[in-house]
Amino acid sequence: MAKEFDIEQLKTFSPLNGLKPENLHALLKKIKVERVARGGKLFKEGDTEKCTVYVLSGTIELKEDGDVVRTITGGTDAARHPVAPILPRRQTAVATGVVEFISIDSETLDVMLTWDQTGSYEVDELSSGIEKGDDWMTILLQIKAFHKIPPANIQSIFMRLKQVHYKAGDGVIKQGDEGDYFYIITRGRCLVTRETPLHKEGIPLASLVVGSTFGEEALISEAKRNATITMETDGTLMRLGKEDFQTLLNEPMLEWLDHDEAERVVAAGGQWLDVRLPTEFAAFHETGAVNIPLYFLRLKLDTLDLEKKYVVCCDTGRRSSAAAFILNEADFQAVVLKGGLNQGELDEAAD
C-alpha cells in the first residue's frame, strides 16, 4: 500500500490540494500509511495531539459519549477532509473493519500552507539559479524554530536572507564565538566538529547537506557557538543576521479575540472573513462567513468594506494573522480569531 501512495493521492485531500508540488513531495517522504484492525482507535475523545488524519480505506465511526454521530469511509467525499480536526478531539474514531489512514503533523502542514500563500514571489526570485531538486526551502518551512515566526513576517525573511559563496576548507562558524547568523545550505556540504580537552583539533560529529540548517540555537538562547562548522566542498549558504532573526520572531501588532468576543463583534455588525481554501471552507465554517483565500486576498481588497470590522479566521490562526496584517496595512479594520476555528464552535456544511 505504501508504494502505491503517491502525489496524486495527496492532491485528493483538502487542504493538501492547495500545496505547491515541492511541498507535496516533502510531505510524501514523511507520510507512512498506518493500519488498524476492527475496533482499533485512530484517536480518542479529548486527545490534543496536533495531527491531521485522513481515512484511505475502510470505514470509521466517530463516537461521542459512546454514541455514533458520524461514519466516514475511505474514497468518499467526506474522506477528502481531515477527520474531526477540532482540538481537543470531540469524538473517538473507531474502525469498523480494517482501516488504512495517514496522519500528518498539523503544525508542519499549516506552516507550509501559510508560506505557500504569502511568500510566493520572494521564494520564486530567491530560488532562481538554485539546482533543481534542491528542496532547502521546503525543509526551512519545517524547522520548529521557524514555526514561531509570525506569518506577517514571512516575506521579510526572504527579503533579508543573503547568499554567500564559500570554498572547500573555509570556516563558517567557530566553537566559542558569539552567535551572529542563522544558515541554510543551498549547495555543497559542511562538516561539524567539536573541540574537547583531549581533542583540540576537533571531533567530527556530522556532515551537513543541502537543506540542512544551523546556527539558530545560539541566536535564540544567546549562548556561544557549541561547535565549529567548515565547508567540506565548495558551496553556497543563505544566511540571516542575528538582529533580523530576532526581529522576525516578534509578533506584529495585531488584535486577537477569543470566540465569544469575535461573535460579539459580528453581532454588532462585523463580518467573519475566512481565509482558508474553498475546500476547507466547504467542510465547515462560521455562519455567514465570507471566504477569500489568503493567496487571493490582495486581489480582492476592493470587494471589502472599509467601514466594516472583519474577524479573520482560519483553522489555527496562522493564516488569518497574515491576512489581518495585509488588511490592516490597507486601512481595513481587522481582528484575528485566537486559536482558529479548530478550537471554536462551527457549523458543518451539509453533505
C-alpha positions in Angstrom: 0.0 0.0 0.0 2.8 2.4 0.9 4.3 2.1 -2.6 1.0 2.9 -4.2 0.6 6.1 -2.1 1.7 9.0 -4.3 1.4 12.7 -5.0 -1.8 12.2 -7.0 -3.5 10.7 -3.9 -2.2 13.5 -1.7 -3.8 16.0 -4.1 -7.2 14.5 -3.5 -7.2 15.7 0.1 -8.1 19.1 1.4 -6.2 21.3 2.1 -3.2 19.3 0.7 -4.5 20.2 -2.8 -3.5 23.8 -2.0 0.2 23.0 -1.6 2.9 23.5 -4.2 4.4 20.4 -5.7 7.7 20.7 -3.8 5.9 20.7 -0.5 3.7 17.8 -1.5 6.9 15.8 -2.3 8.3 16.8 1.0 5.2 15.6 2.8 5.1 12.3 0.9 8.6 11.5 2.3 7.3 11.8 5.8 4.0 10.0 5.4 3.5 6.4 6.4 0.3 4.5 5.8 -1.0 3.2 9.1 -3.4 0.3 9.6 -5.8 -0.6 12.5 -7.9 -3.6 12.8 -11.6 -3.7 13.7 -12.2 -1.9 17.0 -8.9 -0.1 16.8 -8.9 3.6 17.5 -7.3 6.3 15.3 -7.7 8.8 18.2 -9.7 9.3 21.4 -12.1 11.9 22.6 -10.1 14.6 24.4 -6.9 14.0 22.5 -4.9 17.2 21.9 -2.1 15.8 19.6 -1.7 18.2 16.6 -2.1 15.7 13.8 -4.2 15.9 10.6 -5.8 12.5 9.9 -7.3 11.2 6.6 -9.0 7.8 6.0 -7.7 6.0 3.0 -9.7 2.8 3.0 -12.2 1.1 5.3 -14.8 2.8 7.5 -14.6 4.5 10.8 -17.3 5.5 13.3 -17.0 8.8 15.2 -18.4 8.2 18.7 -19.3 10.8 21.2 -20.2 9.7 24.7 -20.5 6.2 23.3 -22.9 7.1 20.5 -22.1 7.0 16.8 -22.5 10.5 15.5 -20.9 10.0 12.0 -19.3 7.4 9.8 -16.5 8.1 7.3 -15.5 5.7 4.5 -12.2 5.9 2.6 -12.6 7.1 -1.0 -15.8 9.1 -0.3 -16.1 12.9 -0.5 -16.2 13.0 3.3 -12.8 11.3 3.4 -11.2 14.1 1.4 -11.3 16.3 4.5 -9.4 15.8 7.8 -11.2 13.7 10.4 -12.6 15.6 13.3 -9.9 18.4 13.2 -11.2 20.4 16.2 -8.9 20.1 19.3 -9.3 18.7 21.8 -11.0 15.9 19.9 -14.7 15.8 20.5 -15.1 12.2 19.3 -13.3 8.9 19.3 -12.6 7.4 15.9 -13.2 3.6 15.9 -12.5 1.3 12.9 -15.5 -0.9 11.9 -13.1 -3.2 10.0 -9.5 -3.0 8.7 -8.8 0.8 8.2 -5.8 2.4 6.5 -5.1 6.0 7.2 -2.4 8.7 7.2 -1.5 11.2 9.9 0.4 14.4 9.2 1.9 16.9 11.7 -0.6 19.7 11.7 1.9 22.4 12.5 4.1 21.5 9.6 1.1 21.4 7.2 -0.2 24.8 8.5 3.2 26.4 8.1 3.6 25.1 4.6 0.1 26.4 3.6 0.9 29.8 5.1 4.3 30.2 3.5 2.9 29.0 0.1 0.3 31.7 0.1 2.3 34.6 1.4 5.8 34.3 0.1 5.5 33.1 -3.4 7.1 36.0 -5.2 10.1 36.1 -2.9 10.5 32.3 -3.0 10.5 32.2 -6.8 13.0 35.0 -7.0 15.3 33.5 -4.4 15.2 30.0 -5.9 16.3 31.2 -9.4 19.7 29.7 -10.0 19.4 27.0 -7.3 19.8 23.5 -8.7 16.6 21.7 -9.5 15.7 19.1 -6.9 17.2 21.1 -4.0 14.3 21.4 -1.5 16.1 23.5 1.1 13.2 26.0 1.2 10.7 23.2 1.9 13.0 22.0 4.7 13.2 25.5 6.0 9.4 25.5 6.4 9.6 22.5 8.7 12.1 23.9 11.2 10.4 24.2 14.6 12.2 27.5 15.4 10.7 29.0 12.3 7.2 27.9 13.2 7.4 30.6 15.8 7.9 33.4 13.2 4.6 35.3 12.7 3.2 34.8 9.2 3.1 38.5 8.7 6.9 38.5 8.8 7.4 35.6 6.4 8.0 37.7 3.3 10.6 39.7 5.2 12.6 36.5 5.7 13.1 36.0 2.0 13.9 39.7 1.5 16.6 39.6 4.2 18.3 36.3 3.5 21.7 36.9 1.9 23.5 34.4 -0.3 27.2 33.7 0.5 29.6 31.6 -1.5 32.4 29.5 0.2 35.4 27.4 -0.9 36.2 24.0 0.4 38.0 24.4 3.8 36.5 27.8 4.6 35.3 28.2 8.2 31.7 29.3 8.6 31.3 29.4 12.4 33.8 28.6 15.2 33.1 27.0 18.5 33.0 29.5 21.4 32.2 32.5 19.2 29.1 34.6 19.7 26.1 33.8 17.5 25.8 36.1 14.6 23.9 34.4 11.7 21.4 31.6 11.0 22.5 29.5 8.0 20.8 27.3 5.3 22.9 25.2 3.0 21.7 25.5 -0.6 24.8 24.0 -2.3 27.6 21.8 -1.1 28.4 20.1 2.2 29.6 21.3 5.6 31.5 19.4 8.4 30.6 19.8 12.1 33.3 19.3 14.6 33.6 19.9 18.4 36.7 20.6 20.3 37.2 18.8 23.6 40.1 19.0 26.2 41.6 15.8 24.7 40.9 16.6 21.1 41.9 20.2 20.4 41.7 19.6 16.7 38.0 18.8 17.0 36.0 15.6 16.8 33.9 15.1 13.6 30.2 15.0 14.5 28.3 15.2 11.3 28.2 16.1 7.6 25.5 18.6 6.7 24.0 18.6 3.2 21.7 20.8 1.1 18.6 21.8 3.1 20.4 21.5 6.5 20.3 24.5 8.8 22.5 25.6 11.7 23.0 28.5 14.0 19.6 29.2 15.3 20.2 27.8 18.8 22.9 30.4 19.6 20.6 33.2 18.4 17.6 32.1 20.4 19.4 31.2 23.6 22.1 34.0 23.4 24.6 31.2 24.0 28.0 30.8 22.4 28.5 28.5 19.4 28.8 24.9 20.6 30.6 23.6 17.5 32.8 24.5 14.6 31.4 24.3 11.0 33.7 24.1 8.0 33.0 23.7 4.3 33.8 20.2 3.1 33.2 21.3 -0.5 32.7 24.5 -2.5 29.2 25.6 -1.7 26.6 28.3 -1.1 24.8 29.3 2.1 21.8 31.6 2.7 22.2 33.5 6.0 20.0 35.6 8.2 21.6 38.1 10.6 21.0 37.9 14.4 19.1 41.2 14.6 16.8 40.3 11.7 16.3 36.8 13.1 15.2 38.2 16.5 13.1 40.9 15.0 11.2 38.5 12.8 10.4 36.4 15.9 8.4 39.4 17.2 4.6 39.4 16.5 3.3 42.4 14.6 0.7 44.5 16.4 -2.5 42.5 15.8 -5.7 42.3 17.9 -6.6 38.8 18.9 -10.1 37.8 20.1 -11.5 34.6 21.6 -14.5 33.0 20.1 -17.1 34.7 22.3 -15.5 38.2 21.8 -15.4 37.5 18.0 -19.1 36.6 18.0 -20.0 39.8 19.7 -18.1 41.8 17.1 -20.1 40.0 14.3 -23.4 40.5 16.2 -22.6 44.3 16.3 -22.2 44.5 12.5 -18.9 42.9 11.9 -18.1 40.1 9.4 -16.5 36.7 9.5 -13.7 36.6 6.9 -12.5 33.0 6.4 -9.1 32.9 4.6 -8.8 29.1 4.2 -9.0 27.3 0.9 -12.5 26.8 -0.6 -12.4 23.1 0.0 -11.7 23.7 3.7 -14.4 26.3 3.9 -16.9 23.9 2.3 -16.2 21.3 5.0 -17.1 23.7 7.9 -17.3 27.4 8.6 -18.9 30.1 10.7 -22.4 31.1 9.9 -22.5 34.0 7.4 -18.7 33.9 6.8 -17.2 35.2 3.6 -14.5 33.1 2.1 -11.5 34.8 0.4 -8.4 32.5 0.4 -5.2 34.1 1.7 -3.4 33.9 -1.6 -6.3 35.8 -3.3 -6.8 38.4 -0.6 -4.7 41.3 -2.1 -6.6 40.9 -5.4 -10.0 41.1 -3.6 -9.4 44.1 -1.3 -11.7 46.3 -3.4 -14.6 44.0 -2.7 -14.4 44.6 1.1 -16.0 47.4 3.1 -13.6 49.9 4.8 -16.4 50.7 7.2 -16.9 47.1 8.4 -14.9 45.3 11.0 -13.6 41.9 9.9 -13.0 39.0 12.2 -10.4 37.0 10.2 -10.3 33.3 10.8 -8.6 30.1 9.5 -8.0 26.7 11.2 -5.3 27.7 13.6 -4.8 31.5 13.5 -1.6 31.4 11.4 -3.0 32.2 8.0 -5.6 34.6 9.5 -2.9 36.6 11.3 -1.0 37.0 7.9 -4.3 38.1 6.3 -5.1 40.6 9.1 -1.7 42.2 8.7 -2.5 42.7 5.0 -5.9 44.2 5.8 -4.5 46.5 8.5 -1.8 47.8 6.1 -4.6 48.6 3.6 -6.5 50.6 6.4 -9.2 48.0 7.0 -10.4 47.1 10.5 -9.3 43.5 11.1 -9.0 41.4 14.2 -7.9 37.7 14.4 -9.7 34.7 15.9 -7.4 33.4 18.6 -6.6 29.8 18.2 -8.5 29.5 14.9 -11.6 27.5 14.0 -10.2 24.2 15.2 -10.8 25.4 18.8 -14.2 27.0 18.2 -17.8 26.1 17.7 -18.5 25.6 14.0 -21.3 24.9 11.5 -20.6 21.9 9.4 -21.6 22.2 5.7 -24.3 19.9 4.6 -23.1 16.7 2.9 
